[in-house]
Amino acid sequence: MSDRAHMSSALALAARGLGNTWPNPSVGCVIVRDGRVVGRGRTRPGGRPHAETEALRAAGEAARGATAYVTLEPCCHWGRTPPCTDALIAAGVARVVVALRDPDPRVDGVGLQRLRDAGIEVEVGLLEEEARRVNAGFLKRFGCGLPMVTVKLATTMDGRIATRTGESQWITGPEARRLAHALRGAHDAVMAGSGTLLADDPELTCRLPGYAPVPTVRVVADARLRTPLRARLFNSEAPAWIATAPGHDPASMAALEQRGAAFIDVPAAPGGGLEPEALLRALAGKGITRLLVEGGAALAASLLRAGLVDRVAWFTAPSVIGGDGRAGLDPIGVETLAAMPRLKVTGRRQAGDCWLVEADLMPGDAATG
């Protein structure tokens, strides 16, 4: 197999860990000696052990003289685990191929130099763009202090999420809903607005067996603190965070804390709701790198208006509701075609009788890392 094939395998390993390693990146490592794979590893749930440590443990003595393919520059500082550079050096690895430098200032190029100083051959940049996509959330958090934001929508063919009476469950079928749960599991946190919480009472958990060993954080954007004590959100042990504006009744907040809520203070936006960028910065400050926004129409629109959306996952059901139904997005202020956000489709999948289209916001239409 070629260097590209081995790095592709390492990237596939890294992708499997997305949503389970935050605030650490999800890294993959493949160790090859004499053309044979002798060790594989990825960052374990919770962010440790690191991928290199796992792969070296699997390789054992076969790592001596081998090549290690790593999707992100090996760390060179002591944290809760020893430096991966030291482990690679001690194992006698002869060559390290790295897809992407680590933007963490404690590492950024220093890990590569430490390996070179130890006499190890180092190559950087193989499948770099693919590695950037896998590490998009980690890179964005370090680059601009924001998480990568994916907006998920599930609508009829005419873009409606509910009838005029508010009925919305279920527009999509069971296959599409399973895919939506997989999306939750691949993100650190899933966020909904208080309107969605009041209308649908969702749990916002990933309920695919074995898919998300680290429970996905649930976030409610609730400027007016309308989250009810009976919300199903509190029926799970997964963390429940309520982002709200300051100044609420302490007794109401204490009652929600008793139900398991943790609060995040975010300033109110002038037109109502929460200030979008401040909300995302607060989540990034708590370690969130990948955020899935599931509802509702107002929250998604506020993030689009602010240019804070990176990706869209749009489920479409083969049905129509009509103009008196609830639109999937509130107004975002587009007055000319030149001003509308444009997307680049990155994938299409059929889920039962529904379709999932995944797309990236084009440069200039989303905050970029």
C-alpha positions in Angstrom: 0.0 0.0 0.0 1.1 3.6 -0.6 1.7 6.4 1.8 -1.7 7.9 0.7 -3.5 4.7 1.4 -2.1 4.4 4.9 -2.9 8.0 5.7 -6.4 7.5 4.4 -6.7 4.7 6.9 -5.5 6.9 9.7 -8.0 9.6 8.7 -10.8 7.1 8.7 -9.8 6.1 12.3 -9.8 9.8 13.3 -13.3 10.4 11.8 -14.7 7.5 13.9 -13.8 9.4 17.1 -15.5 12.7 16.2 -17.8 13.9 19.0 -16.1 11.8 21.6 -12.7 13.4 22.2 -13.4 17.1 22.9 -11.8 19.4 23.7 -9.0 17.3 22.3 -8.9 16.6 18.5 -9.7 13.1 17.2 -6.5 11.7 15.8 -5.7 8.5 13.9 -2.4 6.7 13.7 -1.3 3.7 11.6 2.1 2.1 12.1 3.6 0.2 9.1 6.8 -1.9 9.0 8.1 -3.6 5.8 4.8 -2.9 4.1 2.7 -4.5 6.8 0.4 -2.7 9.2 1.6 -3.6 12.7 -0.4 -1.1 14.8 -3.5 1.1 14.6 -4.9 3.6 17.1 -7.2 6.6 17.5 -7.8 9.0 20.3 -9.9 7.3 22.9 -13.2 8.7 24.3 -12.6 11.6 26.6 -9.4 12.6 24.7 -6.9 10.1 26.1 -5.0 7.9 25.5 -3.8 9.5 22.3 -3.8 7.8 19.0 0.0 7.3 18.8 0.1 5.7 22.2 -2.7 3.2 21.2 -1.0 2.4 17.9 2.4 1.9 19.6 0.9 -0.4 22.2 -0.6 -2.5 19.4 2.7 -2.6 17.5 5.0 -3.4 20.4 8.6 -4.2 19.3 7.5 -4.2 15.6 7.4 -0.3 15.8 11.2 -0.2 15.8 12.3 0.9 12.3 8.6 1.4 11.2 6.8 4.4 9.7 4.0 6.1 11.7 1.2 7.8 9.8 -0.4 10.4 12.0 -3.3 12.7 11.1 -2.2 15.6 13.4 1.3 16.6 14.6 2.2 14.5 17.7 2.0 16.5 20.9 5.3 17.4 22.6 4.1 18.7 26.0 3.1 17.1 29.3 -0.6 17.2 30.0 -2.6 14.3 31.6 -0.6 12.0 29.3 3.2 12.1 28.4 4.2 13.6 25.1 3.5 11.4 22.0 6.8 12.6 20.5 8.7 11.0 23.4 6.7 7.7 22.9 7.5 7.6 19.2 11.2 8.3 19.8 11.4 5.7 22.6 9.7 3.1 20.3 12.4 3.5 17.7 10.1 4.7 14.9 12.3 5.6 11.8 9.8 7.8 9.9 6.8 9.8 10.8 4.3 11.1 8.1 2.0 13.8 9.4 -1.0 15.2 7.6 -1.4 18.5 9.5 0.5 20.7 11.9 -1.2 21.2 15.3 -2.3 24.9 15.8 -2.0 24.5 19.5 0.9 27.0 20.4 2.3 24.4 22.8 2.9 22.1 19.8 2.8 24.0 16.5 5.9 22.8 14.7 7.8 22.0 18.0 6.7 18.3 17.9 7.9 17.9 14.4 11.3 19.5 15.3 11.7 17.2 18.3 11.2 14.2 16.1 13.8 15.5 13.6 16.2 16.3 16.4 16.0 12.6 17.4 17.0 11.5 13.9 13.5 10.5 12.8 12.6 11.3 9.2 9.5 13.6 9.2 7.2 14.4 6.3 4.3 16.9 6.6 1.3 17.7 4.4 0.1 14.3 3.1 -3.7 14.6 2.6 -3.7 17.9 4.4 -7.1 19.1 3.1 -8.7 15.9 4.1 -7.2 16.2 7.6 -8.4 19.8 7.8 -11.9 18.6 7.2 -11.7 16.0 9.9 -10.2 18.5 12.3 -12.4 21.4 11.3 -13.9 21.9 14.8 -10.5 21.7 16.6 -8.9 24.1 14.1 -11.7 26.6 14.3 -11.7 26.7 18.0 -8.0 27.4 18.0 -8.1 29.7 15.0 -10.9 32.1 16.1 -12.4 30.9 19.4 -15.6 29.4 17.9 -16.9 25.9 17.4 -17.6 24.5 13.9 -21.4 24.9 13.5 -23.6 22.5 11.5 -27.2 23.5 11.1 -29.5 20.4 10.7 -32.9 20.9 9.1 -35.7 18.4 8.4 -38.3 19.7 6.1 -40.9 18.9 3.5 -40.1 19.5 -0.2 -41.5 23.0 0.1 -39.2 23.8 3.1 -41.8 23.4 6.0 -41.0 22.0 9.4 -44.6 22.0 10.8 -48.2 22.6 9.9 -49.9 25.9 10.8 -51.1 24.3 14.0 -47.5 23.4 15.0 -47.6 19.6 14.3 -44.2 18.4 13.3 -43.6 14.8 14.4 -42.7 13.2 12.2 -41.9 14.8 8.9 -39.1 12.5 8.1 -39.1 8.7 8.4 -37.2 6.3 10.8 -34.2 5.9 8.5 -33.7 9.6 8.3 -34.1 9.9 12.1 -31.4 7.3 12.6 -29.1 9.4 10.4 -29.9 12.4 12.5 -28.9 10.5 15.7 -25.6 9.6 14.0 -25.1 13.3 13.3 -25.6 14.1 17.0 -23.1 11.4 18.0 -20.4 12.9 15.7 -20.7 16.4 17.4 -19.6 17.4 20.8 -22.9 19.3 21.5 -26.4 19.6 20.0 -28.3 22.9 20.5 -31.9 23.9 20.2 -33.9 27.0 20.9 -36.4 27.3 23.7 -39.2 27.4 21.2 -38.3 24.0 19.9 -38.0 22.7 23.5 -41.5 24.0 24.3 -43.1 22.7 21.1 -41.4 19.2 20.7 -39.9 18.5 24.2 -36.9 16.7 22.6 -34.3 14.8 24.6 -31.5 15.8 22.0 -29.6 12.6 22.8 -27.8 10.2 20.4 -29.8 6.9 20.9 -27.8 4.6 18.6 -26.3 1.8 20.7 -22.6 2.2 21.2 -22.3 5.2 18.8 -21.5 7.9 21.3 -19.5 6.6 24.3 -19.1 10.2 25.5 -22.7 11.6 26.0 -23.5 14.5 23.7 -23.9 17.8 25.6 -27.4 19.3 25.1 -27.6 23.1 24.9 -30.8 25.2 25.1 -30.6 28.7 23.8 -33.2 30.3 26.2 -32.9 34.0 26.6 -36.1 34.3 28.6 -35.5 31.1 30.7 -38.7 29.3 29.6 -37.2 25.8 30.0 -39.8 23.8 32.0 -38.8 21.7 34.9 -40.6 18.7 33.4 -38.6 18.9 30.1 -37.4 15.4 28.8 -34.0 17.0 28.5 -33.5 16.2 32.2 -34.4 12.5 31.8 -30.9 11.7 30.6 -27.6 11.7 32.4 -26.0 13.6 29.4 -25.0 17.2 30.4 -27.8 19.8 29.9 -26.6 23.4 29.6 -29.0 26.4 29.4 -27.6 29.5 27.7 -29.5 32.5 29.0 -29.3 36.2 29.5 -28.5 37.5 33.0 -31.1 38.8 35.5 -33.5 35.8 36.0 -35.2 34.9 39.3 -32.6 33.0 41.4 -35.2 30.6 42.7 -36.2 29.6 39.1 -32.5 29.0 38.2 -32.0 27.0 41.4 -34.9 24.7 40.6 -33.5 24.0 37.1 -30.1 23.3 38.6 -31.8 20.8 40.9 -33.0 19.1 37.8 -29.4 18.9 36.4 -29.1 22.1 34.4 -25.9 24.1 34.2 -26.1 27.8 33.2 -24.1 29.8 30.7 -24.4 33.6 30.8 -24.8 35.1 27.4 -25.8 38.7 26.6 -29.2 39.3 25.0 -29.3 40.4 21.4 -30.8 43.8 20.7 -33.7 42.3 18.7 -34.4 39.5 21.1 -32.8 36.1 21.8 -29.1 35.7 22.6 -26.2 37.4 20.9 -25.1 34.7 18.5 -21.3 35.1 18.5 -21.2 35.5 22.2 -23.1 32.3 22.6 -20.7 30.4 20.4 -17.7 31.8 22.1 -19.0 30.8 25.4 -19.5 27.2 24.2 -16.0 27.2 22.7 -14.6 28.4 26.0 -16.1 25.3 27.6 -14.2 23.1 25.1 -16.9 22.5 22.4 -15.4 22.2 19.0 -18.3 20.7 17.0 -21.8 22.0 17.5 -25.0 20.7 15.8 -27.9 23.1 15.7 -31.2 21.2 15.4 -33.8 23.8 16.0 -35.6 26.0 15.5 -36.1 28.3 12.6 -35.3 31.4 14.6 -32.0 30.1 16.1 -30.7 28.8 12.8 -31.6 32.0 11.0 -29.8 34.1 13.7 -26.6 32.1 13.1 -26.9 32.4 9.3 -27.5 36.1 9.5 -24.4 36.5 11.6 -22.3 34.4 9.2 -21.6 31.8 11.9 -22.7 28.6 10.1 -20.1 26.3 8.5 -22.1 23.4 7.3 -25.7 22.4 6.6 -27.3 19.0 6.9 -30.7 19.1 5.2 -33.1 16.2 5.3 -36.0 16.5 2.8 -39.1 14.4 3.0 -41.3 13.6 -0.1 -44.2 15.7 1.1 -45.6 19.2 1.1 -47.4 21.3 3.6 -48.0 24.6 1.8 -47.4 28.3 2.6 -49.5 28.3 5.8 -47.0 25.8 7.4 -44.0 26.9 9.4 -40.9 27.6 7.4 -37.6 25.8 8.1 -35.9 29.2 8.5 -37.0 32.6 9.8 -36.1 35.6 7.7 -32.3 36.1 7.3 -32.5 39.5 5.5 -31.6 38.5 2.0 -32.8 41.3 -0.4 -30.8 40.4 -3.5 -29.7 37.1 -5.0 -26.1 38.3 -4.8 -26.5 38.5 -1.0 -27.8 35.1 -0.4 -25.6 32.5 1.3 -24.3 30.0 -1.2 -23.4 26.4 -0.4 -21.1 23.7 -1.9 -22.7 20.3 -1.8 -20.4 17.8 -0.2 -22.6 14.7 -0.1 -26.0 13.3 -0.9 -27.5 10.2 0.8 -30.9 8.5 0.6 -32.5 7.5 3.9 -35.6 5.5 3.3 -37.8 7.8 1.2 -36.0 10.9 2.4 -32.8 12.5 1.2 -29.9 14.1 3.2 -27.9 16.8 1.4 -24.8 17.9 3.2 -23.1 21.2 2.2 -20.5 23.7 3.3 -21.2 27.5 3.4 -19.0 29.0 0.7 -16.2 31.4 1.8 -17.5 34.7 2.8 -20.8 33.2 4.0 -19.6 31.7 7.2 -17.0 32.4 9.9 -13.9 30.5 8.9 -11.1 29.0 11.0 
